[in-house]
Amino acid sequence: MNSKEQKKLEKLQKLRHSMAHVMAGAVLKIMPEAKFAIGPAIENGFYYDFDLPRKLTNEDLEKIEKGMQEIIKDQVGFERDVLSRSEALELFKDQPYKMELIQEFPEDEEISIYKMGSHFTDLCRGPHVEDTSRLNAQGFKLLSIAGAYWRGDEKRPMLQRIYATAFGDAKALKAHMEFLEEMEKRDHRRVGKELDLFSLHEEAGPGLVYWHPKGARMRVTIEDFWRKEHYKNGYEMVFTPHVGKSWLWETSGHLDFYKEGMYPNMVMDNADYYAKPMNCPFHIMIYNNGKHSYKELPFRWAELGTVYRYERSGTLHGLLRVRGFTQDDAHLFCTPDQMQDEVSEVLRFSLSMLRAFGFKEIQAYLSTRPEKAVGDPERWEAAQESLRQSIEAEGLDYEVDEGGGAFYGPKIDLKVKDAIGRSWQLSTIQFDFNEPERFKMTFVDKDGQEKRPYMIHRALLGSLERFYGVLIENYGGAFPVWLAPLQVKVIPVSDKFDAYAKDVEQALRAADLIADSDLSDDRMNAKIRNAQNQKIPYMLVLGEKEMNEKSVSIRIRTGEQLNSIPLNDAISMIQEKIVKKEMP
């Protein structure tokens, strides 16, 4: 981000933070007994958390918006003041959340407040605009009400959060509201339900995904492509258990550092077992099953391994944040001499996979050694340099997060931009200097000495669940032909042509196309409309002429019509789109 963009962002953040105070003032006017938590500026807007005597409604949002507009028109100033701890505690004695924050401040920390006339006073570092005349009464919109635990802790009170967006002018707000509308249309939860792809069932276990037949069909397509490409690129497949004894997780360090994110233990045969949160310790067990020479390395072992992590219920979000998911995981074990080639190859492979799914804009992020890190500093430096060189060799734009690596190794993250410009973090290439030490991994080098291999964790798609959600939102459910859960719908214009429709469907299936026939009693136009709503790439419409000529009339999802096409030509056309991974 250049300095001009940075200044623009800082100006917007100041505006949004000020708007959060204006919103709190409007809420206070409607509900004088309100208790206030925090109200920060966030990307594209702001929110404020309230403890209120009753549940907010959409009608309340309308009243709050009007109250905000009145405060803005009053041209109220923002006045900063500094208080002693005792003064601050006295001022906010009826506000328990503010009191808690004040009591946690270091003794020598300056405590500042901002007064917005008689409308609202808040514990706040600022900064703010000079007065509300700097805000645009037509440049904001209250968006939604959500529940939020105080300080993100499920054991603390549940508050009501009002989300809002704000810009410097009405035109920018309008553009953003149109963007939000497009996001809503593409929301994977909505599209997944409309297309009958998957479901989640709170009563049967939150954060656990049920793949319906059409969603499962698409998942199989992704998995088949994934396996084929991995074999082509020198990987071998492994399969590992879903649970392991506590020894495994003690050795890996998960029980020390990650226990809160794991499912509880199960006791069997007087031993504790845990559902796996990660696959890596299992791959290491396979490695340690025998001795290895430098001549055998590198090993590239991949697994579509299902893992289980206890994510807080408040953080679960459709397919994007779940408790059970399948990682497209792989681990590379190599010698120091092989490291650079392995990193370059895995980065190239990552990019080729992402591009195959239609993602063209890809940004890299390099995270380097933090202050507290395990492993030889020289190995860290060599690993970081190999990551950097590989990124630059691919000509990728990248940013460096100095000191942002995990304690056990540096990494590359790859983010893609979707069809409406949002960034999604997908691929990760992560060195690990921790687990090889903990599990005492070795190989025999050229000099006959046992040495530690380099270990690289690697996920190309992240997880199948999250990646599937990203694909749905990127394409809005209108997938390229090769990914579509149903590629062709055969539509006879009346039941007189049902037999020919079944013959056409059989020919399509014989050509490895995913097809079925609509033999319902609906009229032809209704059948076409249903197929269009299901975003099926091709509809083959059959009548007497088509039956007599052994042809089909093709209606493409885009609305284009191709009449009386020989069936074999139609099959070839669709197959070509699949091979090229194109849209219909």
C-alpha positions in Angstrom: 0.0 0.0 0.0 1.5 3.4 -1.0 1.4 6.5 1.2 -1.5 8.0 -0.7 -3.6 4.9 -0.2 -2.5 4.7 3.5 -3.7 8.3 4.1 -7.0 7.6 2.4 -7.5 4.5 4.6 -6.6 6.4 7.8 -9.1 9.1 6.9 -11.8 6.5 6.4 -10.9 4.7 9.7 -11.2 8.0 11.6 -14.6 8.7 9.9 -15.8 5.2 10.8 -14.6 5.3 14.4 -16.4 8.6 14.8 -19.6 7.1 13.3 -19.4 4.3 15.9 -19.7 7.0 18.6 -22.5 8.6 16.8 -24.3 5.3 16.6 -23.8 4.7 20.4 -25.2 8.2 21.0 -28.3 7.4 19.0 -28.7 4.1 20.9 -28.4 5.8 24.2 -31.2 8.2 23.3 -33.5 5.3 22.6 -32.4 3.1 25.5 -30.8 5.2 28.3 -30.1 2.1 30.3 -27.8 0.7 27.6 -24.4 -0.7 28.7 -21.6 -0.1 26.2 -18.7 -2.5 25.4 -16.5 -1.6 22.4 -17.1 0.1 19.0 -14.1 -0.2 16.6 -13.7 0.7 13.0 -13.3 -2.4 10.8 -12.8 -3.0 7.1 -15.6 -1.2 5.2 -17.3 0.0 8.3 -17.7 -0.3 12.1 -19.6 -2.0 14.8 -20.6 -1.4 18.4 -21.4 -4.0 21.1 -24.2 -3.3 23.5 -25.8 -4.9 26.6 -29.4 -3.9 26.2 -32.7 -4.5 28.2 -34.3 -6.1 25.2 -33.6 -7.6 21.8 -33.1 -5.1 19.0 -35.3 -5.2 15.9 -35.0 -3.9 12.3 -37.4 -1.2 13.4 -34.9 -0.2 16.0 -32.2 0.1 13.3 -34.4 2.6 11.4 -34.8 4.7 14.6 -31.1 4.5 15.3 -30.2 5.6 11.7 -32.6 8.6 12.1 -31.0 9.5 15.4 -27.6 9.3 13.9 -28.6 11.7 11.1 -29.9 14.2 13.7 -26.6 14.1 15.6 -24.7 14.6 12.4 -26.8 17.6 11.4 -26.3 19.1 14.9 -22.5 19.5 14.0 -21.5 18.2 17.4 -17.8 18.4 18.3 -15.5 15.6 19.5 -13.7 16.8 22.6 -10.8 14.8 24.1 -10.0 14.8 27.8 -7.5 12.9 30.0 -8.6 11.5 33.3 -6.9 9.8 36.3 -7.8 6.2 37.0 -10.1 7.2 39.9 -11.8 9.9 37.7 -12.3 7.4 34.9 -13.8 4.8 37.3 -16.1 7.3 38.8 -17.3 8.5 35.3 -18.0 5.0 34.1 -19.3 3.6 37.4 -22.5 2.5 35.8 -20.8 1.0 32.8 -19.3 -2.5 33.8 -17.6 -3.2 30.5 -15.8 0.1 30.6 -14.9 -0.4 34.2 -13.3 -3.8 33.4 -11.2 -2.2 30.7 -10.1 0.7 32.9 -9.0 -1.7 35.7 -6.8 -3.6 33.3 -4.9 -0.5 32.1 -1.3 -0.4 33.3 -0.8 2.1 36.2 1.2 4.5 34.1 -1.1 4.4 31.0 -2.9 7.6 30.0 -6.7 7.3 30.1 -8.4 9.4 27.5 -12.1 9.9 26.8 -14.0 11.6 24.0 -17.1 13.6 24.6 -19.6 14.1 21.8 -21.5 17.0 23.2 -24.2 15.8 25.5 -25.0 12.8 23.3 -22.3 10.4 24.3 -19.0 10.1 26.2 -16.7 7.1 25.6 -13.5 5.6 26.9 -11.4 6.0 23.7 -7.9 6.6 22.4 -9.2 8.2 19.2 -8.6 9.8 16.8 -11.9 11.4 15.7 -13.1 13.9 13.2 -13.3 17.5 14.6 -17.1 17.5 14.6 -20.0 15.7 13.1 -20.3 18.1 10.2 -17.3 16.2 8.7 -19.5 13.1 8.5 -22.0 12.4 5.7 -25.6 11.8 6.8 -26.2 9.9 3.5 -22.9 8.1 3.6 -23.6 5.3 6.1 -26.0 2.4 6.5 -26.7 0.1 9.5 -26.5 -3.4 8.1 -27.3 -6.1 10.7 -27.7 -7.2 14.3 -25.6 -10.1 15.6 -24.8 -11.8 18.9 -21.2 -11.4 20.2 -19.8 -12.7 23.5 -18.0 -10.1 25.6 -14.3 -10.4 24.7 -15.1 -13.5 22.5 -15.5 -15.7 25.6 -18.5 -18.0 25.5 -18.6 -17.9 29.3 -19.1 -14.1 29.3 -22.3 -12.2 28.6 -23.8 -12.3 25.1 -24.0 -8.8 23.7 -25.9 -7.3 20.7 -23.6 -6.1 18.0 -24.8 -3.6 15.3 -22.7 -3.8 12.1 -22.7 -0.8 9.9 -20.8 0.6 6.8 -19.7 4.1 6.2 -18.0 6.1 3.4 -17.2 9.7 2.7 -20.1 10.2 0.3 -23.3 8.6 -0.9 -21.9 7.5 -4.2 -19.2 5.3 -2.5 -21.9 4.0 -0.1 -24.1 3.0 -3.1 -21.2 1.2 -4.8 -20.5 -0.7 -1.6 -24.1 -1.6 -1.0 -24.3 -3.0 -4.6 -21.1 -5.1 -3.8 -22.8 -6.4 -0.6 -25.9 -7.3 -2.6 -23.7 -9.3 -5.0 -22.0 -11.0 -2.1 -25.4 -12.0 -0.8 -26.3 -13.5 -4.1 -23.1 -15.5 -4.1 -23.2 -16.6 -0.4 -22.2 -20.3 -0.5 -24.8 -21.1 2.2 -27.6 -19.6 0.1 -26.4 -21.1 -3.2 -25.6 -24.4 -1.6 -29.2 -24.7 -0.4 -30.7 -23.5 -3.7 -28.6 -26.0 -5.7 -29.0 -28.8 -3.1 -25.3 -29.3 -2.6 -24.7 -29.6 1.1 -26.3 -29.0 4.5 -25.3 -28.5 8.2 -27.3 -29.8 11.1 -26.9 -28.1 14.4 -28.9 -30.8 16.2 -26.6 -33.5 14.9 -23.4 -31.6 15.6 -22.4 -28.0 14.7 -19.7 -27.4 12.1 -20.0 -30.9 10.5 -20.8 -31.0 6.8 -23.3 -33.2 5.0 -22.5 -33.6 1.3 -25.7 -34.1 -0.8 -25.5 -36.2 -4.0 -24.8 -33.2 -6.3 -22.3 -31.7 -3.9 -20.6 -35.1 -3.4 -20.4 -35.5 -7.2 -18.6 -32.2 -7.5 -16.3 -33.2 -4.6 -15.4 -36.4 -6.3 -14.5 -34.5 -9.5 -12.2 -32.2 -7.4 -10.7 -35.2 -5.6 -10.1 -37.2 -8.8 -8.4 -34.2 -10.4 -6.3 -33.6 -7.3 -5.1 -37.2 -7.1 -4.3 -37.4 -10.8 -2.3 -34.2 -10.7 -0.4 -35.3 -7.6 0.6 -38.6 -9.2 1.7 -36.7 -12.3 3.9 -34.5 -10.1 5.7 -37.2 -8.2 3.6 -37.6 -5.1 2.5 -40.9 -3.5 -0.7 -41.3 -1.5 -1.0 -42.4 2.1 -3.9 -43.1 4.3 -3.8 -42.6 8.1 -6.1 -43.2 11.1 -8.6 -40.7 12.4 -7.5 -41.1 16.0 -4.2 -41.6 17.9 -3.0 -42.3 21.4 -2.1 -39.3 23.6 1.6 -40.2 23.2 1.5 -39.1 19.6 0.0 -35.7 20.5 2.3 -35.2 23.4 5.3 -35.9 21.2 4.1 -33.6 18.4 3.4 -30.8 21.0 -0.3 -30.5 20.2 -1.4 -31.4 23.7 1.0 -28.6 25.0 0.1 -25.9 22.5 -3.2 -26.8 20.9 -5.3 -28.8 23.3 -8.1 -26.2 23.4 -8.5 -26.7 19.7 -8.8 -30.5 19.9 -11.8 -32.7 20.5 -11.8 -34.2 24.1 -10.1 -37.5 24.8 -11.6 -40.9 24.5 -10.6 -43.6 26.9 -10.0 -47.1 25.5 -8.0 -49.9 26.9 -6.9 -47.6 29.8 -5.3 -45.2 27.3 -6.3 -41.7 26.0 -7.1 -41.3 22.3 -7.7 -38.1 20.5 -9.3 -37.4 17.1 -6.6 -36.0 14.9 -6.5 -32.2 14.5 -3.7 -32.6 11.9 -2.2 -35.3 9.7 1.5 -34.6 10.1 2.4 -36.8 13.1 0.9 -39.8 11.2 3.1 -39.1 8.1 6.1 -38.9 10.4 5.2 -42.3 11.9 5.3 -43.8 8.4 8.6 -42.1 7.8 10.1 -43.4 11.0 8.9 -47.0 10.2 12.3 -47.6 8.6 15.7 -46.2 8.0 16.3 -43.9 5.0 19.2 -43.0 2.8 19.7 -39.6 1.1 19.4 -41.6 -2.2 15.7 -42.3 -1.4 14.8 -38.7 -0.7 12.8 -36.6 -1.4 9.5 -38.2 -0.3 6.3 -36.4 -1.3 3.4 -38.0 0.6 -0.1 -36.6 0.1 -3.4 -37.4 1.8 -6.9 -36.2 1.7 -7.0 -36.5 5.5 -10.1 -35.7 7.5 -9.3 -33.8 10.7 -11.3 -32.5 13.7 -10.8 -29.2 15.5 -12.9 -27.7 18.2 -13.8 -24.3 16.8 -15.9 -22.1 19.1 -19.6 -22.2 18.0 -19.6 -18.4 17.5 -16.9 -18.6 14.9 -18.5 -21.4 12.8 -19.6 -20.1 9.3 -21.0 -22.4 6.7 -18.3 -24.3 4.9 -15.7 -21.6 5.6 -15.2 -22.4 9.3 -16.1 -26.0 10.4 -15.1 -28.6 13.0 -14.6 -31.5 10.7 -12.9 -31.0 7.4 -10.6 -32.8 4.9 -7.2 -31.2 4.3 -5.6 -31.6 0.9 -2.4 -32.3 2.8 1.1 -33.3 1.9 4.5 -33.5 3.6 7.8 -33.3 1.8 10.9 -34.8 3.4 14.1 -33.8 1.7 17.9 -33.3 2.2 19.3 -29.7 2.6 20.6 -30.0 -1.0 17.2 -30.8 -2.3 15.3 -28.1 -0.4 15.5 -25.3 -3.0 14.2 -27.5 -5.8 11.4 -28.9 -3.6 10.2 -25.5 -2.6 10.3 -24.2 -6.2 8.5 -27.3 -7.4 5.7 -27.2 -4.7 5.2 -23.5 -5.4 4.9 -24.1 -9.2 2.5 -27.0 -8.5 0.4 -24.8 -6.1 0.0 -22.1 -8.7 -0.9 -24.6 -11.5 -3.6 -26.1 -9.3 -5.1 -22.8 -8.4 -5.1 -21.6 -12.0 -6.8 -24.8 -13.1 -9.8 -23.9 -10.9 -10.0 -20.5 -12.6 -8.0 -18.3 -10.1 -5.7 -16.0 -12.1 -4.9 -13.2 -9.6 -2.6 -14.7 -6.9 -0.6 -12.8 -4.3 2.1 -14.4 -2.1 2.9 -13.6 1.5 6.3 -14.6 3.1 6.4 -14.9 6.9 9.8 -15.0 8.5 11.4 -16.0 11.8 9.8 -14.7 15.0 11.7 -13.8 18.1 10.7 -17.0 19.8 11.6 -19.8 17.4 12.9 -23.4 17.5 15.5 -24.8 15.2 19.0 -23.8 13.9 19.0 -20.1 12.8 21.1 -21.1 9.8 18.4 -23.5 8.7 15.8 -20.8 9.2 17.8 -18.4 7.0 18.3 -21.0 4.3 14.6 -21.9 4.3 13.5 -18.3 4.2 15.9 -17.6 1.3 14.6 -20.7 -0.6 11.0 -19.4 -0.2 11.9 -15.9 -1.3 13.9 -17.2 -4.4 11.0 -19.4 -5.4 8.5 -16.6 -5.2 10.7 -14.3 -7.3 11.4 -16.9 -9.9 7.6 -17.3 -10.4 7.3 -13.5 -10.9 4.7 -13.2 -8.1 3.8 -10.1 -6.3 4.6 -10.6 -2.6 4.7 -9.0 0.8 7.0 -9.9 3.6 5.7 -10.3 7.2 8.9 -9.9 9.1 8.8 -12.1 12.3 5.3 -13.3 11.3 6.3 -17.0 10.9 5.2 -19.8 13.2 7.7 -20.7 16.0 8.5 -23.8 14.1 9.3 -22.5 10.6 8.9 -19.8 7.9 6.1 -20.1 5.3 4.5 -18.8 2.1 0.7 -18.2 2.0 -1.0 -17.7 -1.4 -4.2 -15.6 -1.6 -6.4 -15.5 -4.7 -8.9 -12.9 -5.8 -12.3 -14.1 -6.7 -14.7 -12.8 -9.4 -15.8 -9.8 -7.3 -12.4 -8.9 -6.0 -12.3 -10.5 -2.6 -9.1 -12.2 -1.4 -9.1 -15.7 -0.1 -6.1 -17.4 1.6 -5.8 -20.9 0.1 -2.3 -22.5 -0.3 0.3 -22.7 2.4 3.9 -23.9 2.1 5.3 -24.3 5.7 8.7 -25.4 6.9 8.8 -27.3 10.2 11.9 -27.5 12.4 10.0 -28.6 15.4 8.5 -32.0 14.7 11.6 -33.6 13.0 13.4 -32.9 16.3 10.5 -34.1 18.5 10.1 -37.4 16.6 13.9 -37.8 16.1 13.6 -38.1 12.3 16.8 -39.0 10.5 18.3 -40.0 7.1 21.8 -41.3 6.4 23.7 -38.7 4.4 26.6 -39.2 1.8 29.1 -39.1 4.6 27.4 -42.0 6.4 26.2 -39.8 9.3 22.6 -39.6 10.5 21.1 -36.1 9.9 17.7 -34.4 10.2 15.7 -34.1 7.0 13.9 -30.9 6.1 10.1 -31.2 6.6 7.7 -29.1 4.6 3.9 -29.0 5.3 1.9 -28.2 2.2 -1.8 -27.6 1.5 -2.7 -26.4 -2.0 -6.5 -25.9 -1.6 -6.5 -25.6 2.2 -9.4 -27.9 3.0 -12.0 -29.4 0.6 -14.9 -27.8 2.6 -13.5 -24.3 2.7 -12.3 -24.5 -0.9 -15.7 -25.7 -2.0 -17.3 -22.7 -0.3 -14.8 -20.4 -2.0 -15.6 -22.0 -5.4 -19.3 -21.5 -4.9 -18.9 -17.8 -4.0 -16.4 -17.2 -6.9 -18.7 -18.7 -9.5 -22.0 -17.9 -7.8 -22.9 -21.6 -8.4 -22.5 -21.2 -12.2 -19.5 -23.5 -12.4 -17.2 -24.3 -15.4 -18.5 -27.4 -17.2 -15.9 -29.8 -15.8 -16.8 -28.9 -12.2 -20.6 -28.7 -12.6 -22.4 -31.3 -10.5 -24.8 -31.8 -13.4 -23.5 -30.9 -16.8 -26.4 -31.7 -19.1 -30.2 -31.7 -18.6 -32.1 -33.6 -21.3 -35.6 -32.0 -21.9 -38.2 -33.7 -24.1 -40.9 -31.3 -25.2 -43.6 -33.9 -24.4 -43.8 -37.4 -23.1 -43.9 -38.7 -26.7 -40.1 -38.2 -26.8 -39.3 -39.6 -23.4 -37.8 -42.8 -24.9 -35.5 -40.7 -27.2 -34.5 -38.6 -24.1 -33.4 -41.7 -22.3 -31.4 -42.8 -25.3 -29.7 -39.4 -25.4 -29.0 -39.5 -21.7 -27.5 -43.0 -22.1 -25.2 -41.7 -24.9 -24.1 -38.8 -22.8 -23.3 -41.0 -19.8 -21.4 -43.4 -22.1 -19.3 -40.4 -23.0 -18.5 -39.7 -19.3 -20.8 -36.7 -19.1 -22.9 -36.1 -16.1 -26.5 -36.0 -17.4 -30.1 -36.8 -16.5 -33.5 -36.3 -18.1 -36.5 -34.3 -17.0 -39.4 -36.6 -17.6 -41.8 -34.7 -15.3 -45.2 -33.5 -16.3 -44.0 -29.9 -16.3 -44.3 -27.9 -19.5 -41.2 -27.5 -21.6 -40.6 -23.8 -20.6 -40.9 -24.8 -16.9 -38.4 -27.5 -17.4 -36.0 -25.1 -19.0 -36.6 -22.5 -16.3 -35.9 -25.1 -13.6 -32.6 -26.2 -15.3 -31.6 -22.6 -15.7 -32.3 -21.9 -12.0 -30.1 -24.9 -11.2 -27.3 -23.3 -13.3 -26.9 -26.4 -15.4 -24.5 -25.6 -18.3 -26.4 -27.3 -21.1 -30.0 -28.1 -21.8 -30.7 -30.5 -24.7 -34.2 -29.9 -25.9 -35.8 -32.8 -27.9 -38.8 -32.8 -30.2 -40.0 -34.7 -33.2 -37.4 -33.2 -35.6 -34.5 -34.0 -33.2 -35.8 -37.5 -32.7 -36.1 -38.2 -36.5 -32.7 -36.6 -37.2 -30.9 -38.2 -34.1 -30.0 -34.6 -33.2 -30.5 -32.2 -30.3 -31.3 -28.5 -29.9 -28.9 -27.0 -27.3 -29.9 -24.2 -25.0 -26.8 -23.0 -23.2 -26.9 -21.6 -19.6 -25.9 -18.2 -21.0 -29.1 -18.1 -23.1 -27.5 -19.0 -26.5 -29.5 -21.4 -28.6 -28.1 -24.0 -31.1 -30.7 -25.8 -33.1 -30.6 -29.3 -34.6 -27.0 -30.3 -33.7 -26.1 -33.9 -34.4 -25.8 -35.7 -31.1 -22.2 -36.8 -31.5 -21.2 -33.2 -32.4 -23.0 -31.9 -29.2 -21.1 -34.5 -27.1 -17.8 -33.4 -28.7 -18.5 -29.8 -28.1 -19.2 -30.4 -24.4 -16.2 -32.7 -24.0 -13.9 -30.0 -25.4 -15.2 -27.5 -22.8 -14.4 -30.0 -20.1 -10.9 -30.7 -21.4 -10.2 -27.0 -21.6 -11.8 -26.4 -18.2 -13.9 -23.6 -19.7 -17.3 -22.1 -19.1 -20.2 -23.2 -21.4 
